């Protein structure tokens, strides 16, 4: 089976997944394969009918569940393209990202934490590293961000603003490099988008990082994903089971 798509417009997506492919680690699957996954999993996964088509969740069922025992594998298809509908307002984007980022805890830290257990018959070091990558860089760093800002201000005082500004410039340089690499690797990324990179970088480091922090805290403290109106009630009744 191939991981044929990517969720969301990420300029560095092909570079990211190409690197993970080198160690046979994949941690996301595109929307265009979600329904196909569920259809294919139905014969060997009794719970699949009760699961919303959460794409990372379905990927986890293949990586860490009975599908692995059935000989299934995930592979990256670099030539594939996936289109999706994106939020058109800031409020819609924040609502979407809150829902997605709560899934970091629901899916990776709760549902598939067994991937870190070497006693499991489906255990693989590369899968454990992929899980640690998600938890470490997307959850732990989000929780550490406010602590870092407080430490920065207490230790450096007003000079902290200069450090933060320099950090923003550094991230912008990395984003430009990633964008350039994506343009070289793919013909489908218009160069005119490069003018938006400064705004994108600042938005990701400020607003989106705060949104992720809120989402992680909501899920850790209140388990908000289990009351998400976006998911049908009949599905959420089965959430703890599967």
Beta strands, then each sheet from edge to edge (+ up, - down):
strand 1: 2-3
strand 2: 75-76
sheet 1: 1+ 2+
end
